[in-house]
């Protein structure tokens, strides 16, 4: 399985998020974004390391990094390898005593560790296919609604799925990745109910 390498595009929040943040990962060789909802503590741990701010006492993820170093283990990469019932799962891949191993982890913890040890972050293709959001205009999407042909036809009524997809496009355009993630999940549920792929 060819994994997709990603980088951290940003962390975002909104007043309605109830303290949750969206960790936004972007394909290095592509245009899709993968928003993952994480807690405030994990968002802070990632942001502090990205900004190179050293807290007075080691945080949990600093301790984890130091523990890997103390036992002579090297973190190779982190992989977000599964999406089940709206929950992302990840693995921390490392080498210890010449043997490759992996640990299950929450994606937020895995990413917080990856930024501390400068390890690459990967996403399984199936996860990116299911939850990735393209950032460029896709085929068949109307770009400029103000320049219309003279013979304007009234728009046909939209289905619930079409409305949700339009709302998703708007959320991406406004870079509201938390809302985009919620809409993406709602669209996936609706498609599943309708028996679509």
Secondary structure as the mmCIF struct_conf table of DSSP 4:
data_model
#
loop_
_struct_conf.conf_type_id
_struct_conf.id
_struct_conf.beg_label_comp_id
_struct_conf.beg_label_asym_id
_struct_conf.beg_label_seq_id
_struct_conf.end_label_comp_id
_struct_conf.end_label_asym_id
_struct_conf.end_label_seq_id
HELX_LH_PP_P HELX_LH_PP_P1 UNK A 3 UNK A 3
STRN STRN1 UNK A 4 UNK A 12
HELX_RH_3T_P HELX_RH_3T_P1 UNK A 15 UNK A 17
TURN_TY1_P TURN_TY1_P1 UNK A 18 UNK A 19
STRN STRN2 UNK A 21 UNK A 27
TURN_TY1_P TURN_TY1_P2 UNK A 28 UNK A 29
BEND BEND1 UNK A 30 UNK A 31
STRN STRN3 UNK A 32 UNK A 38
HELX_RH_AL_P HELX_RH_AL_P1 UNK A 40 UNK A 50
TURN_TY1_P TURN_TY1_P3 UNK A 51 UNK A 52
BEND BEND2 UNK A 56 UNK A 57
HELX_RH_AL_P HELX_RH_AL_P2 UNK A 60 UNK A 70
TURN_TY1_P TURN_TY1_P4 UNK A 71 UNK A 72
STRN STRN4 UNK A 74 UNK A 84
TURN_TY1_P TURN_TY1_P5 UNK A 85 UNK A 86
STRN STRN5 UNK A 87 UNK A 96
TURN_TY1_P TURN_TY1_P6 UNK A 97 UNK A 98
STRN STRN6 UNK A 99 UNK A 105
HELX_RH_AL_P HELX_RH_AL_P3 UNK A 107 UNK A 117
TURN_TY1_P TURN_TY1_P7 UNK A 118 UNK A 118
STRN STRN7 UNK A 120 UNK A 123
HELX_RH_AL_P HELX_RH_AL_P4 UNK A 125 UNK A 131
STRN STRN8 UNK A 133 UNK A 134
BEND BEND3 UNK A 136 UNK A 136
HELX_LH_PP_P HELX_LH_PP_P2 UNK A 137 UNK A 138
TURN_TY1_P TURN_TY1_P8 UNK A 139 UNK A 140
BEND BEND4 UNK A 145 UNK A 147
BEND BEND5 UNK A 150 UNK A 151
HELX_LH_PP_P HELX_LH_PP_P3 UNK A 152 UNK A 159
HELX_RH_AL_P HELX_RH_AL_P5 UNK A 160 UNK A 173
TURN_TY1_P TURN_TY1_P9 UNK A 174 UNK A 175
HELX_RH_AL_P HELX_RH_AL_P6 UNK A 177 UNK A 193
TURN_TY1_P TURN_TY1_P10 UNK A 194 UNK A 195
#
